[in-house]
Amino acid sequence: MSALTARLHRIEGQVRGIARMIEEDGYCVDVLNQTAAVRAALLSFEKVLLRSHIEDCVTADIKAGKEGAAEELTTLLGRLIGG
């Protein structure tokens, strides 16, 4: 999990940088470019975490016969892709 934590810390730093840009009346285009970078970083984080979840948690739940594991994953995927 330390790689995921490191990603979150980088994203947190980016968000703090955006806040500074706003406080210092930064150029709107520069701020928007930074928000796009944060959005991309969060999407990348989600992909890594989702892969780990599927490989570990979902696989284990299905092997253990946990009812609703596939439905839970389907619901999650719907939220992540905006469905």
PyMOL commands that set and color helices and strands:
alter all, ss='L'
color gray80, all
select helices_A, chain A and resi 2-23+28-63+69-81
alter helices_A, ss='H'
color red, helices_A
deselect
rebuild
show_as cartoon
